Amino acid sequence: MPKLNSTNIPKALVPLLPMAEKWGIGDDYERESAIERASREELHELIHCLDDIKDNELFGWLGGPESFNKKPTEEYLAFTCLTMAFHSAKLEFKRKFEKEK
């Protein structure tokens, strides 16, 4: 994935750029495969990457005017896919590691 441009996202989301670049994989199969291959630490990092982000900052942007754009920015697509990766990582972490408790 190409380097994402911070000027195309809300300032509050700039700290998430590295995660969006890594996990904002557009192809569902490739994204899920990457999550399955991820280490415990990588999954933990992905699951907690949104902890300090307010819902309205991320989902307000994703559900805002850009969501109607017929040609959304690479950044918008990457952050959308990051949210899908986040949810998949929670399930994968539970499947792999919750039984260890």
C-alpha positions as CSV (number, residue, x, y, z in Angstrom):
1,M,0.0,0.0,0.0
2,P,1.3,3.5,-0.8
3,K,2.2,5.9,1.9
4,L,-1.0,7.7,3.0
5,N,-1.3,11.5,3.0
6,S,-2.1,13.0,6.4
7,T,-3.7,16.0,4.8
8,N,-6.5,13.8,3.6
9,I,-7.7,12.8,7.0
10,P,-8.9,14.6,10.2
11,K,-6.0,15.7,12.4
12,A,-7.3,13.5,15.3
13,L,-6.7,10.4,13.1
14,V,-3.0,11.1,12.1
15,P,-1.7,8.9,14.9
16,L,-3.5,6.0,13.2
17,L,-1.8,6.4,9.9
18,P,0.8,3.6,10.5
19,M,-2.0,1.2,11.4
20,A,-4.1,2.2,8.4
21,E,-1.1,1.7,6.2
22,K,-0.4,-1.8,7.6
23,W,-4.0,-3.1,8.1
24,G,-6.0,-1.0,5.7
25,I,-5.9,-3.8,3.2
26,G,-8.6,-3.4,0.5
27,D,-8.9,-7.1,-0.4
28,D,-11.0,-9.0,2.1
29,Y,-9.1,-12.3,1.6
30,E,-5.7,-10.6,1.9
31,R,-6.8,-8.7,5.0
32,E,-8.2,-11.8,6.7
33,S,-5.1,-13.8,5.8
34,A,-2.9,-11.1,7.3
35,I,-4.9,-11.1,10.5
36,E,-4.7,-14.9,10.7
37,R,-0.9,-14.7,10.4
38,A,-0.5,-11.9,12.9
39,S,1.2,-12.5,16.2
40,R,-0.5,-12.1,19.5
41,E,1.3,-8.7,19.9
42,E,0.2,-7.5,16.5
43,L,-3.4,-8.4,17.2
44,H,-3.3,-6.7,20.6
45,E,-1.9,-3.6,19.0
46,L,-4.6,-3.6,16.3
47,I,-7.4,-4.3,18.8
48,H,-6.3,-1.3,21.0
49,C,-5.3,1.1,18.3
50,L,-8.7,2.9,18.5
51,D,-8.7,3.2,22.3
52,D,-7.7,6.8,22.3
53,I,-9.8,7.8,19.3
54,K,-13.3,9.2,19.9
55,D,-16.0,7.4,17.9
56,N,-17.2,10.6,16.3
57,E,-13.7,11.5,15.1
58,L,-13.3,8.2,13.2
59,F,-16.9,7.2,12.4
60,G,-18.1,10.7,12.0
61,W,-15.5,11.2,9.2
62,L,-16.2,7.7,7.7
63,G,-20.0,8.4,7.7
64,G,-19.6,12.0,6.6
65,P,-19.5,13.6,3.1
66,E,-16.6,11.5,2.0
67,S,-18.8,8.4,2.2
68,F,-20.8,9.7,-0.8
69,N,-17.7,10.4,-2.9
70,K,-17.7,8.1,-6.0
71,K,-13.9,8.2,-5.9
72,P,-13.0,8.2,-2.2
73,T,-9.4,8.9,-1.3
74,E,-6.9,6.1,-0.6
75,E,-6.9,7.3,3.0
76,Y,-10.7,7.0,3.3
77,L,-10.5,3.5,1.9
78,A,-7.6,2.5,4.1
79,F,-9.3,3.7,7.3
80,T,-12.5,1.9,6.3
81,C,-10.6,-1.3,5.9
82,L,-8.7,-0.6,9.2
83,T,-12.1,-0.7,11.0
84,M,-12.9,-4.1,9.3
85,A,-9.4,-5.4,10.4
86,F,-10.1,-4.1,13.9
87,H,-13.3,-6.2,14.2
88,S,-11.7,-9.2,12.6
89,A,-8.7,-9.0,14.9
90,K,-11.0,-9.0,18.0
91,L,-12.5,-12.3,16.8
92,E,-9.2,-13.8,15.8
93,F,-7.6,-12.9,19.2
94,K,-10.5,-14.5,21.0
95,R,-10.3,-17.6,18.9
96,K,-6.6,-18.0,19.3
97,F,-5.8,-16.7,22.8
98,E,-8.9,-16.5,25.0
99,K,-8.7,-20.2,25.6
100,E,-5.3,-19.6,27.3
101,K,-7.0,-18.1,30.4
